[in-house]
Amino acid sequence: MKLIERVLVVDRSELIRQTVGKVLRTRGIAVAEAESLASAWKYLEADRFQMVLTGDVLPDGHGLELVRDLRS
């Protein structure tokens, strides 16, 4: 069993999401990609992830908001 099996990549840039996703997928990791806080929460409510990678500035908020909410 892998330590990291599912990762959520959250960034406003499609290029960044796709690039990070491609690298992770070549390592056998399942990746979901979200472009905003709202879409990230939809993924998080529907599935479990071992890791969330997020950019700072998102269309509907800041990536740190997501990190703070996940920690609490």
All heavy atoms as TSV, in Angstrom:
chain	resi	resn	atom	element	x	y	z
A	1	MET	N	N	0.836	-1.188	0.000
A	1	MET	CA	C	0.000	0.000	0.000
A	1	MET	C	C	0.878	1.248	0.000
A	1	MET	O	O	1.823	1.357	0.762
A	1	MET	CB	C	-0.893	-0.002	1.235
A	1	MET	CG	C	-1.836	1.144	1.303
A	1	MET	SD	S	-3.038	0.814	2.596
A	1	MET	CE	C	-3.321	2.425	3.194
A	2	LYS	N	N	0.546	2.201	-0.870
A	2	LYS	CA	C	1.283	3.458	-0.945
A	2	LYS	C	C	0.881	4.378	0.198
A	2	LYS	O	O	-0.258	4.362	0.653
A	2	LYS	CB	C	0.975	4.164	-2.254
A	2	LYS	CG	C	1.473	3.462	-3.468
A	2	LYS	CD	C	1.143	4.294	-4.679
A	2	LYS	CE	C	0.274	3.461	-5.570
A	2	LYS	NZ	N	-0.320	4.162	-6.648
A	3	LEU	N	N	1.822	5.193	0.623
A	3	LEU	CA	C	1.534	6.176	1.658
A	3	LEU	C	C	0.533	7.215	1.155
A	3	LEU	O	O	-0.419	7.572	1.825
A	3	LEU	CB	C	2.833	6.866	2.095
A	3	LEU	CG	C	2.711	7.883	3.211
A	3	LEU	CD1	C	2.182	7.230	4.474
A	3	LEU	CD2	C	4.051	8.525	3.478
A	4	ILE	N	N	0.742	7.685	-0.057
A	4	ILE	CA	C	-0.155	8.664	-0.679
A	4	ILE	C	C	-0.818	8.005	-1.885
A	4	ILE	O	O	-0.140	7.606	-2.824
A	4	ILE	CB	C	0.607	9.925	-1.135
A	4	ILE	CG1	C	1.352	10.586	0.023
A	4	ILE	CG2	C	-0.334	10.902	-1.824
A	4	ILE	CD1	C	0.456	11.198	1.064
A	5	GLU	N	N	-2.137	7.869	-1.835
A	5	GLU	CA	C	-2.879	7.253	-2.938
A	5	GLU	C	C	-3.761	8.244	-3.675
A	5	GLU	O	O	-4.031	8.069	-4.864
A	5	GLU	CB	C	-3.731	6.098	-2.417
A	5	GLU	CG	C	-2.896	4.943	-1.894
A	5	GLU	CD	C	-3.752	3.791	-1.403
A	5	GLU	OE1	O	-4.990	3.935	-1.332
A	5	GLU	OE2	O	-3.165	2.752	-1.070
A	6	ARG	N	N	-4.253	9.279	-2.965
A	6	ARG	CA	C	-5.165	10.251	-3.582
A	6	ARG	C	C	-4.746	11.659	-3.183
A	6	ARG	O	O	-4.568	11.949	-2.008
A	6	ARG	CB	C	-6.595	10.007	-3.131
A	6	ARG	CG	C	-7.125	8.640	-3.572
A	6	ARG	CD	C	-8.606	8.474	-3.325
A	6	ARG	NE	N	-9.428	9.491	-3.944
A	6	ARG	CZ	C	-9.695	9.594	-5.249
A	6	ARG	NH1	N	-9.177	8.743	-6.093
A	6	ARG	NH2	N	-10.476	10.544	-5.712
A	7	VAL	N	N	-4.638	12.539	-4.186
A	7	VAL	CA	C	-4.240	13.930	-3.953
A	7	VAL	C	C	-5.238	14.855	-4.648
A	7	VAL	O	O	-5.662	14.586	-5.775
A	7	VAL	CB	C	-2.810	14.192	-4.500
A	7	VAL	CG1	C	-2.456	15.663	-4.416
A	7	VAL	CG2	C	-1.792	13.355	-3.747
A	8	LEU	N	N	-5.582	15.920	-3.964
A	8	LEU	CA	C	-6.409	16.974	-4.551
A	8	LEU	C	C	-5.500	18.162	-4.836
A	8	LEU	O	O	-4.830	18.672	-3.936
A	8	LEU	CB	C	-7.524	17.390	-3.589
A	8	LEU	CG	C	-8.402	18.566	-4.021
A	8	LEU	CD1	C	-9.115	18.280	-5.331
A	8	LEU	CD2	C	-9.388	18.918	-2.920
A	9	VAL	N	N	-5.461	18.584	-6.096
A	9	VAL	CA	C	-4.662	19.736	-6.512
A	9	VAL	C	C	-5.622	20.900	-6.754
A	9	VAL	O	O	-6.530	20.798	-7.578
A	9	VAL	CB	C	-3.861	19.425	-7.802
A	9	VAL	CG1	C	-3.067	20.659	-8.232
A	9	VAL	CG2	C	-2.938	18.234	-7.588
A	10	VAL	N	N	-5.416	21.986	-6.020
A	10	VAL	CA	C	-6.299	23.150	-6.107
A	10	VAL	C	C	-5.476	24.348	-6.569
A	10	VAL	O	O	-4.552	24.778	-5.870
A	10	VAL	CB	C	-6.945	23.471	-4.741
A	10	VAL	CG1	C	-7.952	24.601	-4.874
A	10	VAL	CG2	C	-7.579	22.228	-4.129
A	11	ASP	N	N	-5.788	24.870	-7.736
A	11	ASP	CA	C	-5.089	26.044	-8.249
A	11	ASP	C	C	-5.937	26.683	-9.330
A	11	ASP	O	O	-6.647	25.987	-10.058
A	11	ASP	CB	C	-3.721	25.665	-8.818
A	11	ASP	CG	C	-2.806	26.877	-8.932
A	11	ASP	OD1	O	-2.957	27.654	-9.895
A	11	ASP	OD2	O	-1.963	27.051	-8.035
A	12	ARG	N	N	-5.861	27.994	-9.445
A	12	ARG	CA	C	-6.644	28.684	-10.475
A	12	ARG	C	C	-6.094	28.432	-11.874
A	12	ARG	O	O	-6.809	28.545	-12.856
A	12	ARG	CB	C	-6.710	30.173	-10.195
A	12	ARG	CG	C	-5.371	30.851	-10.255
A	12	ARG	CD	C	-5.462	32.295	-9.880
A	12	ARG	NE	N	-4.107	32.844	-9.797
A	12	ARG	CZ	C	-3.848	34.098	-9.660
A	12	ARG	NH1	N	-4.832	34.967	-9.583
A	12	ARG	NH2	N	-2.615	34.512	-9.585
A	13	SER	N	N	-4.814	28.054	-11.969
A	13	SER	CA	C	-4.180	27.822	-13.260
A	13	SER	C	C	-4.387	26.381	-13.732
A	13	SER	O	O	-3.943	25.431	-13.071
A	13	SER	CB	C	-2.681	28.111	-13.165
A	13	SER	OG	O	-2.007	27.602	-14.288
A	14	GLU	N	N	-5.035	26.237	-14.862
A	14	GLU	CA	C	-5.242	24.903	-15.424
A	14	GLU	C	C	-3.906	24.250	-15.760
A	14	GLU	O	O	-3.727	23.052	-15.548
A	14	GLU	CB	C	-6.111	24.986	-16.677
A	14	GLU	CG	C	-6.430	23.631	-17.266
A	14	GLU	CD	C	-7.356	23.713	-18.465
A	14	GLU	OE1	O	-7.745	24.824	-18.856
A	14	GLU	OE2	O	-7.690	22.649	-19.006
A	15	LEU	N	N	-2.960	25.029	-16.241
A	15	LEU	CA	C	-1.643	24.492	-16.581
A	15	LEU	C	C	-0.945	23.919	-15.358
A	15	LEU	O	O	-0.375	22.819	-15.414
A	15	LEU	CB	C	-0.771	25.574	-17.230
A	15	LEU	CG	C	0.646	25.145	-17.618
A	15	LEU	CD1	C	0.602	24.004	-18.637
A	15	LEU	CD2	C	1.423	26.331	-18.165
A	16	ILE	N	N	-1.000	24.614	-14.243
A	16	ILE	CA	C	-0.374	24.113	-13.014
A	16	ILE	C	C	-1.080	22.844	-12.553
A	16	ILE	O	O	-0.429	21.854	-12.208
A	16	ILE	CB	C	-0.383	25.192	-11.920
A	16	ILE	CG1	C	0.608	26.299	-12.291
A	16	ILE	CG2	C	-0.031	24.583	-10.553
A	16	ILE	CD1	C	0.594	27.491	-11.370
A	17	ARG	N	N	-2.414	22.856	-12.539
A	17	ARG	CA	C	-3.156	21.663	-12.119
A	17	ARG	C	C	-2.809	20.467	-12.984
A	17	ARG	O	O	-2.547	19.363	-12.480
A	17	ARG	CB	C	-4.667	21.912	-12.174
A	17	ARG	CG	C	-5.171	22.868	-11.136
A	17	ARG	CD	C	-6.699	22.876	-11.056
A	17	ARG	NE	N	-7.387	22.908	-12.323
A	17	ARG	CZ	C	-7.749	24.021	-12.965
A	17	ARG	NH1	N	-7.477	25.203	-12.451
A	17	ARG	NH2	N	-8.403	23.949	-14.112
A	18	GLN	N	N	-2.782	20.674	-14.295
A	18	GLN	CA	C	-2.493	19.565	-15.202
A	18	GLN	C	C	-1.055	19.073	-15.062
A	18	GLN	O	O	-0.806	17.867	-15.105
A	18	GLN	CB	C	-2.761	19.991	-16.646
A	18	GLN	CG	C	-4.225	20.134	-16.955
A	18	GLN	CD	C	-4.465	20.599	-18.383
A	18	GLN	OE1	O	-3.553	21.006	-19.089
A	18	GLN	NE2	N	-5.721	20.547	-18.798
A	19	THR	N	N	-0.108	19.981	-14.898
A	19	THR	CA	C	1.294	19.599	-14.782
A	19	THR	C	C	1.546	18.811	-13.501
A	19	THR	O	O	2.167	17.742	-13.530
A	19	THR	CB	C	2.205	20.842	-14.829
A	19	THR	OG1	O	1.964	21.549	-16.057
A	19	THR	CG2	C	3.665	20.458	-14.742
A	20	VAL	N	N	1.049	19.325	-12.388
A	20	VAL	CA	C	1.215	18.615	-11.115
A	20	VAL	C	C	0.492	17.277	-11.181
A	20	VAL	O	O	1.019	16.250	-10.760
A	20	VAL	CB	C	0.701	19.472	-9.934
A	20	VAL	CG1	C	0.684	18.669	-8.641
A	20	VAL	CG2	C	1.561	20.717	-9.781
A	21	GLY	N	N	-0.722	17.276	-11.731
A	21	GLY	CA	C	-1.487	16.038	-11.864
A	21	GLY	C	C	-0.760	15.003	-12.703
A	21	GLY	O	O	-0.720	13.817	-12.352
A	22	LYS	N	N	-0.170	15.433	-13.791
A	22	LYS	CA	C	0.553	14.509	-14.671
A	22	LYS	C	C	1.732	13.862	-13.946
A	22	LYS	O	O	1.935	12.647	-14.039
A	22	LYS	CB	C	1.036	15.254	-15.912
A	22	LYS	CG	C	1.743	14.392	-16.915
A	22	LYS	CD	C	2.145	15.196	-18.143
A	22	LYS	CE	C	2.852	14.319	-19.154
A	22	LYS	NZ	N	3.224	15.097	-20.352
A	23	VAL	N	N	2.491	14.663	-13.224
A	23	VAL	CA	C	3.640	14.133	-12.482
A	23	VAL	C	C	3.177	13.108	-11.434
A	23	VAL	O	O	3.760	12.029	-11.309
A	23	VAL	CB	C	4.433	15.278	-11.807
A	23	VAL	CG1	C	5.467	14.734	-10.839
A	23	VAL	CG2	C	5.088	16.157	-12.857
A	24	LEU	N	N	2.131	13.441	-10.708
A	24	LEU	CA	C	1.639	12.522	-9.675
A	24	LEU	C	C	1.072	11.242	-10.282
A	24	LEU	O	O	1.298	10.146	-9.757
A	24	LEU	CB	C	0.587	13.219	-8.809
A	24	LEU	CG	C	1.101	14.380	-7.960
A	24	LEU	CD1	C	-0.066	15.104	-7.296
A	24	LEU	CD2	C	2.109	13.910	-6.935
A	25	ARG	N	N	0.331	11.378	-11.374
A	25	ARG	CA	C	-0.258	10.199	-12.008
A	25	ARG	C	C	0.805	9.230	-12.525
A	25	ARG	O	O	0.607	8.019	-12.480
A	25	ARG	CB	C	-1.196	10.623	-13.137
A	25	ARG	CG	C	-2.496	11.199	-12.642
A	25	ARG	CD	C	-3.434	11.576	-13.788
A	25	ARG	NE	N	-4.577	12.283	-13.272
A	25	ARG	CZ	C	-4.735	13.608	-13.328
A	25	ARG	NH1	N	-3.837	14.368	-13.927
A	25	ARG	NH2	N	-5.798	14.182	-12.808
A	26	THR	N	N	1.951	9.751	-12.994
A	26	THR	CA	C	3.019	8.861	-13.466
A	26	THR	C	C	3.597	8.047	-12.319
A	26	THR	O	O	4.252	7.039	-12.546
A	26	THR	CB	C	4.165	9.639	-14.155
A	26	THR	OG1	O	4.774	10.519	-13.219
A	26	THR	CG2	C	3.670	10.391	-15.370
A	27	ARG	N	N	3.317	8.472	-11.098
A	27	ARG	CA	C	3.767	7.740	-9.909
A	27	ARG	C	C	2.656	6.874	-9.315
A	27	ARG	O	O	2.765	6.390	-8.199
A	27	ARG	CB	C	4.307	8.723	-8.879
A	27	ARG	CG	C	5.645	9.308	-9.302
A	27	ARG	CD	C	5.995	10.563	-8.553
A	27	ARG	NE	N	7.339	11.031	-8.846
A	27	ARG	CZ	C	7.718	11.626	-9.967
A	27	ARG	NH1	N	6.845	11.793	-10.948
A	27	ARG	NH2	N	8.949	12.053	-10.153
A	28	GLY	N	N	1.575	6.730	-10.075
A	28	GLY	CA	C	0.491	5.856	-9.645
A	28	GLY	C	C	-0.451	6.462	-8.625
A	28	GLY	O	O	-1.190	5.746	-7.953
A	29	ILE	N	N	-0.445	7.777	-8.517
A	29	ILE	CA	C	-1.299	8.464	-7.548
A	29	ILE	C	C	-2.550	8.977	-8.259
A	29	ILE	O	O	-2.459	9.582	-9.329
A	29	ILE	CB	C	-0.537	9.630	-6.889
A	29	ILE	CG1	C	0.666	9.078	-6.108
A	29	ILE	CG2	C	-1.445	10.447	-5.989
A	29	ILE	CD1	C	1.624	10.145	-5.610
A	30	ALA	N	N	-3.714	8.742	-7.665
A	30	ALA	CA	C	-4.972	9.265	-8.204
A	30	ALA	C	C	-5.052	10.753	-7.871
A	30	ALA	O	O	-4.768	11.157	-6.740
A	30	ALA	CB	C	-6.156	8.524	-7.609
A	31	VAL	N	N	-5.425	11.551	-8.858
A	31	VAL	CA	C	-5.441	13.005	-8.689
A	31	VAL	C	C	-6.798	13.566	-9.083
A	31	VAL	O	O	-7.350	13.206	-10.119
A	31	VAL	CB	C	-4.344	13.666	-9.560
A	31	VAL	CG1	C	-4.396	15.175	-9.432
A	31	VAL	CG2	C	-2.969	13.134	-9.187
A	32	ALA	N	N	-7.303	14.470	-8.242
A	32	ALA	CA	C	-8.472	15.275	-8.590
A	32	ALA	C	C	-7.990	16.715	-8.687
A	32	ALA	O	O	-7.087	17.123	-7.953
A	32	ALA	CB	C	-9.556	15.142	-7.526
A	33	GLU	N	N	-8.580	17.479	-9.600
A	33	GLU	CA	C	-8.150	18.858	-9.828
A	33	GLU	C	C	-9.320	19.805	-9.622
A	33	GLU	O	O	-10.394	19.602	-10.195
A	33	GLU	CB	C	-7.601	19.012	-11.243
A	33	GLU	CG	C	-6.409	18.123	-11.536
A	33	GLU	CD	C	-5.979	18.171	-12.989
A	33	GLU	OE1	O	-6.433	19.083	-13.727
A	33	GLU	OE2	O	-5.205	17.292	-13.392
A	34	ALA	N	N	-9.102	20.844	-8.812
A	34	ALA	CA	C	-10.130	21.850	-8.546
A	34	ALA	C	C	-9.560	23.235	-8.826
A	34	ALA	O	O	-8.403	23.504	-8.513
A	34	ALA	CB	C	-10.599	21.751	-7.098
A	35	GLU	N	N	-10.385	24.104	-9.394
A	35	GLU	CA	C	-9.921	25.442	-9.755
A	35	GLU	C	C	-10.314	26.511	-8.742
A	35	GLU	O	O	-9.920	27.662	-8.871
A	35	GLU	CB	C	-10.452	25.837	-11.139
A	35	GLU	CG	C	-11.933	26.131	-11.197
A	35	GLU	CD	C	-12.805	24.877	-11.224
A	35	GLU	OE1	O	-12.281	23.774	-11.430
A	35	GLU	OE2	O	-14.026	25.012	-11.031
A	36	SER	N	N	-11.092	26.144	-7.710
A	36	SER	CA	C	-11.566	27.130	-6.740
A	36	SER	C	C	-11.826	26.459	-5.399
A	36	SER	O	O	-11.841	25.228	-5.301
A	36	SER	CB	C	-12.865	27.763	-7.246
A	36	SER	OG	O	-13.889	26.779	-7.297
A	37	LEU	N	N	-12.053	27.279	-4.382
A	37	LEU	CA	C	-12.410	26.739	-3.065
A	37	LEU	C	C	-13.716	25.955	-3.140
A	37	LEU	O	O	-13.825	24.871	-2.568
A	37	LEU	CB	C	-12.553	27.869	-2.039
A	37	LEU	CG	C	-11.282	28.593	-1.621
A	37	LEU	CD1	C	-11.624	29.766	-0.704
A	37	LEU	CD2	C	-10.325	27.640	-0.938
A	38	ALA	N	N	-14.687	26.504	-3.858
A	38	ALA	CA	C	-15.990	25.839	-3.957
A	38	ALA	C	C	-15.863	24.456	-4.584
A	38	ALA	O	O	-16.426	23.479	-4.070
A	38	ALA	CB	C	-16.958	26.697	-4.763
A	39	SER	N	N	-15.121	24.351	-5.667
A	39	SER	CA	C	-14.986	23.033	-6.297
A	39	SER	C	C	-14.117	22.104	-5.450
A	39	SER	O	O	-14.342	20.899	-5.425
A	39	SER	CB	C	-14.455	23.150	-7.732
A	39	SER	OG	O	-13.174	23.705	-7.768
A	40	ALA	N	N	-13.146	22.662	-4.729
A	40	ALA	CA	C	-12.337	21.831	-3.827
A	40	ALA	C	C	-13.221	21.206	-2.749
A	40	ALA	O	O	-13.099	20.014	-2.447
A	40	ALA	CB	C	-11.227	22.664	-3.192
A	41	TRP	N	N	-14.123	22.006	-2.176
A	41	TRP	CA	C	-15.002	21.466	-1.134
A	41	TRP	C	C	-15.938	20.389	-1.669
A	41	TRP	O	O	-16.262	19.438	-0.961
A	41	TRP	CB	C	-15.781	22.589	-0.443
A	41	TRP	CG	C	-14.923	23.272	0.578
A	41	TRP	CD1	C	-14.466	24.554	0.545
A	41	TRP	CD2	C	-14.379	22.689	1.760
A	41	TRP	NE1	N	-13.666	24.801	1.626
A	41	TRP	CE2	C	-13.599	23.675	2.399
A	41	TRP	CE3	C	-14.457	21.432	2.339
A	41	TRP	CZ2	C	-12.924	23.442	3.590
A	41	TRP	CZ3	C	-13.769	21.195	3.524
A	41	TRP	CH2	C	-13.019	22.189	4.139
A	42	LYS	N	N	-16.359	20.505	-2.910
A	42	LYS	CA	C	-17.200	19.451	-3.502
A	42	LYS	C	C	-16.434	18.135	-3.542
A	42	LYS	O	O	-16.975	17.078	-3.212
A	42	LYS	CB	C	-17.666	19.856	-4.903
A	42	LYS	CG	C	-18.721	20.930	-4.888
A	42	LYS	CD	C	-19.163	21.306	-6.280
A	42	LYS	CE	C	-20.147	22.455	-6.223
A	42	LYS	NZ	N	-20.541	22.917	-7.558
A	43	TYR	N	N	-15.170	18.194	-3.963
A	43	TYR	CA	C	-14.343	16.979	-3.967
A	43	TYR	C	C	-14.135	16.458	-2.555
A	43	TYR	O	O	-14.220	15.256	-2.302
A	43	TYR	CB	C	-12.972	17.262	-4.594
A	43	TYR	CG	C	-12.953	17.240	-6.090
A	43	TYR	CD1	C	-12.774	18.410	-6.814
A	43	TYR	CD2	C	-13.095	16.056	-6.799
A	43	TYR	CE1	C	-12.743	18.407	-8.201
A	43	TYR	CE2	C	-13.069	16.033	-8.181
A	43	TYR	CZ	C	-12.892	17.215	-8.877
A	43	TYR	OH	O	-12.866	17.186	-10.237
A	44	LEU	N	N	-13.842	17.351	-1.620
A	44	LEU	CA	C	-13.547	16.932	-0.244
A	44	LEU	C	C	-14.765	16.335	0.451
A	44	LEU	O	O	-14.620	15.456	1.305
A	44	LEU	CB	C	-12.999	18.120	0.553
A	44	LEU	CG	C	-11.598	18.556	0.123
A	44	LEU	CD1	C	-11.277	19.938	0.672
A	44	LEU	CD2	C	-10.560	17.534	0.560
A	45	GLU	N	N	-15.950	16.803	0.107
A	45	GLU	CA	C	-17.170	16.254	0.690
A	45	GLU	C	C	-17.505	14.884	0.111
A	45	GLU	O	O	-18.128	14.058	0.770
A	45	GLU	CB	C	-18.349	17.214	0.477
A	45	GLU	CG	C	-18.222	18.482	1.301
A	45	GLU	CD	C	-19.202	19.565	0.890
A	45	GLU	OE1	O	-19.931	19.386	-0.112
A	45	GLU	OE2	O	-19.214	20.611	1.558
A	46	ALA	N	N	-17.054	14.626	-1.113
A	46	ALA	CA	C	-17.399	13.373	-1.799
A	46	ALA	C	C	-16.353	12.281	-1.642
A	46	ALA	O	O	-16.669	11.109	-1.835
A	46	ALA	CB	C	-17.604	13.652	-3.293
A	47	ASP	N	N	-15.130	12.639	-1.288
A	47	ASP	CA	C	-14.057	11.644	-1.283
A	47	ASP	C	C	-13.025	11.988	-0.225
A	47	ASP	O	O	-13.045	13.073	0.352
A	47	ASP	CB	C	-13.392	11.611	-2.669
A	47	ASP	CG	C	-12.786	10.256	-3.005
A	47	ASP	OD1	O	-12.647	9.412	-2.096
A	47	ASP	OD2	O	-12.455	10.045	-4.180
A	48	ARG	N	N	-12.108	11.046	0.010
A	48	ARG	CA	C	-11.025	11.246	0.973
A	48	ARG	C	C	-9.708	11.392	0.221
A	48	ARG	O	O	-9.470	10.685	-0.747
A	48	ARG	CB	C	-10.948	10.063	1.934
A	48	ARG	CG	C	-12.193	9.902	2.783
A	48	ARG	CD	C	-12.093	8.721	3.706
A	48	ARG	NE	N	-10.957	8.787	4.587
A	48	ARG	CZ	C	-10.985	9.251	5.842
A	48	ARG	NH1	N	-12.119	9.683	6.323
A	48	ARG	NH2	N	-9.906	9.280	6.577
A	49	PHE	N	N	-8.871	12.292	0.708
A	49	PHE	CA	C	-7.570	12.542	0.111
A	49	PHE	C	C	-6.510	12.503	1.199
A	49	PHE	O	O	-6.736	13.000	2.301
A	49	PHE	CB	C	-7.543	13.913	-0.585
A	49	PHE	CG	C	-8.503	14.009	-1.736
A	49	PHE	CD1	C	-9.811	14.409	-1.532
A	49	PHE	CD2	C	-8.101	13.671	-3.015
A	49	PHE	CE1	C	-10.703	14.484	-2.587
A	49	PHE	CE2	C	-8.992	13.737	-4.078
A	49	PHE	CZ	C	-10.290	14.141	-3.859
A	50	GLN	N	N	-5.349	11.944	0.886
A	50	GLN	CA	C	-4.253	11.940	1.844
A	50	GLN	C	C	-3.498	13.269	1.814
A	50	GLN	O	O	-2.809	13.616	2.766
A	50	GLN	CB	C	-3.252	10.809	1.553
A	50	GLN	CG	C	-3.733	9.439	1.966
A	50	GLN	CD	C	-4.633	8.819	0.910
A	50	GLN	OE1	O	-4.497	9.072	-0.265
A	50	GLN	NE2	N	-5.560	8.003	1.353
A	51	MET	N	N	-3.625	13.997	0.707
A	51	MET	CA	C	-2.900	15.257	0.567
A	51	MET	C	C	-3.707	16.239	-0.274
A	51	MET	O	O	-4.378	15.839	-1.218
A	51	MET	CB	C	-1.545	15.005	-0.104
A	51	MET	CG	C	-0.684	16.230	-0.261
A	51	MET	SD	S	0.892	15.877	-1.073
A	51	MET	CE	C	1.705	14.948	0.213
A	52	VAL	N	N	-3.607	17.505	0.101
A	52	VAL	CA	C	-4.197	18.588	-0.686
A	52	VAL	C	C	-3.074	19.576	-0.986
A	52	VAL	O	O	-2.404	20.063	-0.077
A	52	VAL	CB	C	-5.335	19.299	0.075
A	52	VAL	CG1	C	-5.845	20.495	-0.720
A	52	VAL	CG2	C	-6.470	18.330	0.376
A	53	LEU	N	N	-2.852	19.850	-2.258
A	53	LEU	CA	C	-1.880	20.852	-2.693
A	53	LEU	C	C	-2.668	22.036	-3.209
A	53	LEU	O	O	-3.519	21.881	-4.089
A	53	LEU	CB	C	-0.995	20.294	-3.812
A	53	LEU	CG	C	-0.203	19.028	-3.486
A	53	LEU	CD1	C	0.510	18.518	-4.732
A	53	LEU	CD2	C	0.794	19.306	-2.378
A	54	THR	N	N	-2.411	23.225	-2.664
A	54	THR	CA	C	-3.195	24.384	-3.073
A	54	THR	C	C	-2.314	25.589	-3.364
A	54	THR	O	O	-1.271	25.781	-2.740
A	54	THR	CB	C	-4.244	24.748	-1.998
A	54	THR	OG1	O	-5.050	25.830	-2.474
A	54	THR	CG2	C	-3.617	25.134	-0.685
A	55	GLY	N	N	-2.762	26.376	-4.323
A	55	GLY	CA	C	-2.121	27.649	-4.609
A	55	GLY	C	C	-2.601	28.690	-3.623
A	55	GLY	O	O	-3.515	28.452	-2.837
A	56	ASP	N	N	-1.968	29.879	-3.663
A	56	ASP	CA	C	-2.367	30.916	-2.704
A	56	ASP	C	C	-3.672	31.584	-3.114
A	56	ASP	O	O	-4.652	31.512	-2.408
A	56	ASP	CB	C	-1.364	32.072	-2.586
A	56	ASP	CG	C	0.066	31.731	-2.794
A	56	ASP	OD1	O	0.380	30.572	-2.961
A	56	ASP	OD2	O	0.866	32.665	-2.779
A	57	VAL	N	N	-3.660	32.236	-4.239
A	57	VAL	CA	C	-4.812	33.036	-4.650
A	57	VAL	C	C	-5.708	32.209	-5.566
A	57	VAL	O	O	-5.276	31.726	-6.601
A	57	VAL	CB	C	-4.353	34.314	-5.379
A	57	VAL	CG1	C	-5.546	35.139	-5.804
A	57	VAL	CG2	C	-3.425	35.132	-4.489
A	58	LEU	N	N	-6.952	32.058	-5.142
A	58	LEU	CA	C	-7.946	31.314	-5.914
A	58	LEU	C	C	-9.066	32.285	-6.304
A	58	LEU	O	O	-9.205	33.343	-5.686
A	58	LEU	CB	C	-8.497	30.149	-5.078
A	58	LEU	CG	C	-7.442	29.137	-4.624
A	58	LEU	CD1	C	-8.028	28.188	-3.592
A	58	LEU	CD2	C	-6.876	28.378	-5.802
A	59	PRO	N	N	-9.864	31.951	-7.297
A	59	PRO	CA	C	-10.912	32.877	-7.751
A	59	PRO	C	C	-11.897	33.288	-6.656
A	59	PRO	O	O	-12.434	34.396	-6.692
A	59	PRO	CB	C	-11.637	32.101	-8.853
A	59	PRO	CG	C	-10.701	31.050	-9.281
A	59	PRO	CD	C	-9.836	30.743	-8.103
A	60	ASP	N	N	-12.123	32.410	-5.693
A	60	ASP	CA	C	-13.115	32.705	-4.656
A	60	ASP	C	C	-12.526	32.726	-3.249
A	60	ASP	O	O	-13.223	32.507	-2.268
A	60	ASP	CB	C	-14.273	31.709	-4.736
A	60	ASP	CG	C	-13.811	30.261	-4.660
A	60	ASP	OD1	O	-12.589	30.010	-4.696
A	60	ASP	OD2	O	-14.673	29.372	-4.574
A	61	GLY	N	N	-11.232	32.982	-3.140
A	61	GLY	CA	C	-10.624	33.069	-1.815
A	61	GLY	C	C	-9.144	32.778	-1.867
A	61	GLY	O	O	-8.494	32.917	-2.902
A	62	HIS	N	N	-8.625	32.359	-0.732
A	62	HIS	CA	C	-7.199	32.108	-0.583
A	62	HIS	C	C	-6.977	30.662	-0.167
A	62	HIS	O	O	-7.732	30.126	0.644
A	62	HIS	CB	C	-6.635	33.058	0.484
A	62	HIS	CG	C	-5.165	33.231	0.398
A	62	HIS	ND1	N	-4.291	32.326	0.919
A	62	HIS	CD2	C	-4.410	34.197	-0.166
A	62	HIS	CE1	C	-3.055	32.731	0.698
A	62	HIS	NE2	N	-3.101	33.875	0.033
A	63	GLY	N	N	-5.945	30.036	-0.708
A	63	GLY	CA	C	-5.646	28.644	-0.383
A	63	GLY	C	C	-5.441	28.404	1.106
A	63	GLY	O	O	-5.741	27.327	1.614
A	64	LEU	N	N	-4.935	29.416	1.813
A	64	LEU	CA	C	-4.737	29.256	3.258
A	64	LEU	C	C	-6.060	29.072	4.000
A	64	LEU	O	O	-6.098	28.424	5.043
A	64	LEU	CB	C	-3.975	30.454	3.832
A	64	LEU	CG	C	-2.488	30.484	3.508
A	64	LEU	CD1	C	-1.843	31.739	4.075
A	64	LEU	CD2	C	-1.785	29.244	4.023
A	65	GLU	N	N	-7.136	29.630	3.462
A	65	GLU	CA	C	-8.459	29.417	4.065
A	65	GLU	C	C	-8.799	27.929	4.053
A	65	GLU	O	O	-9.309	27.390	5.037
A	65	GLU	CB	C	-9.540	30.164	3.277
A	65	GLU	CG	C	-9.451	31.657	3.322
A	65	GLU	CD	C	-10.471	32.293	2.393
A	65	GLU	OE1	O	-11.655	31.896	2.420
A	65	GLU	OE2	O	-10.066	33.184	1.629
A	66	LEU	N	N	-8.518	27.290	2.938
A	66	LEU	CA	C	-8.788	25.861	2.805
A	66	LEU	C	C	-7.952	25.070	3.799
A	66	LEU	O	O	-8.462	24.194	4.499
A	66	LEU	CB	C	-8.501	25.405	1.369
A	66	LEU	CG	C	-8.739	23.939	1.052
A	66	LEU	CD1	C	-10.218	23.576	1.233
A	66	LEU	CD2	C	-8.297	23.633	-0.377
A	67	VAL	N	N	-6.679	25.404	3.894
A	67	VAL	CA	C	-5.783	24.707	4.831
A	67	VAL	C	C	-6.262	24.901	6.265
A	67	VAL	O	O	-6.344	23.946	7.044
A	67	VAL	CB	C	-4.328	25.213	4.675
A	67	VAL	CG1	C	-3.426	24.642	5.747
A	67	VAL	CG2	C	-3.803	24.876	3.274
A	68	ARG	N	N	-6.615	26.131	6.610
A	68	ARG	CA	C	-7.104	26.417	7.965
A	68	ARG	C	C	-8.378	25.625	8.274
A	68	ARG	O	O	-8.509	25.043	9.355
A	68	ARG	CB	C	-7.398	27.909	8.084
A	68	ARG	CG	C	-6.651	28.603	9.171
A	68	ARG	CD	C	-7.058	30.052	9.268
A	68	ARG	NE	N	-7.330	30.615	7.961
A	68	ARG	CZ	C	-6.737	31.677	7.450
A	68	ARG	NH1	N	-5.853	32.317	8.132
A	68	ARG	NH2	N	-7.047	32.116	6.252
A	69	ASP	N	N	-9.310	25.613	7.327
A	69	ASP	CA	C	-10.570	24.894	7.549
A	69	ASP	C	C	-10.340	23.384	7.659
A	69	ASP	O	O	-11.018	22.712	8.434
A	69	ASP	CB	C	-11.558	25.188	6.420
A	69	ASP	CG	C	-12.077	26.616	6.482
A	69	ASP	OD1	O	-11.908	27.283	7.522
A	69	ASP	OD2	O	-12.650	27.063	5.464
A	70	LEU	N	N	-9.414	22.864	6.886
A	70	LEU	CA	C	-9.130	21.421	6.946
A	70	LEU	C	C	-8.490	21.044	8.272
A	70	LEU	O	O	-8.729	19.949	8.786
A	70	LEU	CB	C	-8.221	20.996	5.790
A	70	LEU	CG	C	-8.877	20.961	4.423
A	70	LEU	CD1	C	-7.824	20.746	3.336
A	70	LEU	CD2	C	-9.933	19.870	4.365
A	71	ARG	N	N	-7.680	21.915	8.807
A	71	ARG	CA	C	-7.014	21.635	10.083
A	71	ARG	C	C	-7.983	21.624	11.245
A	71	ARG	O	O	-7.753	20.960	12.259
A	71	ARG	CB	C	-5.916	22.651	10.337
A	71	ARG	CG	C	-4.713	22.423	9.448
A	71	ARG	CD	C	-3.579	23.277	9.863
A	71	ARG	NE	N	-3.158	22.861	11.196
A	71	ARG	CZ	C	-2.198	23.431	11.866
A	71	ARG	NH1	N	-1.562	24.452	11.374
A	71	ARG	NH2	N	-1.871	22.995	13.070
A	72	SER	N	N	-9.071	22.405	11.143
A	72	SER	CA	C	-10.001	22.496	12.279
A	72	SER	C	C	-11.066	21.439	12.271
A	72	SER	O	O	-11.124	20.532	11.560
A	72	SER	CB	C	-10.663	23.864	12.310
A	72	SER	OG	O	-11.404	24.103	11.139
